[in-house]
């Protein structure tokens, strides 16, 4: 059983979109955490 290069090259754009989605979700989570940490606490 060998690797079909044509199928591999056809799957690269799909994998790229998946990686981009993961990056975007991670960036959103980091931005939300940073924003929540920037809000001053009212505890004394």
Helices and strands as residue ranges (DSSP letters): H 5-38
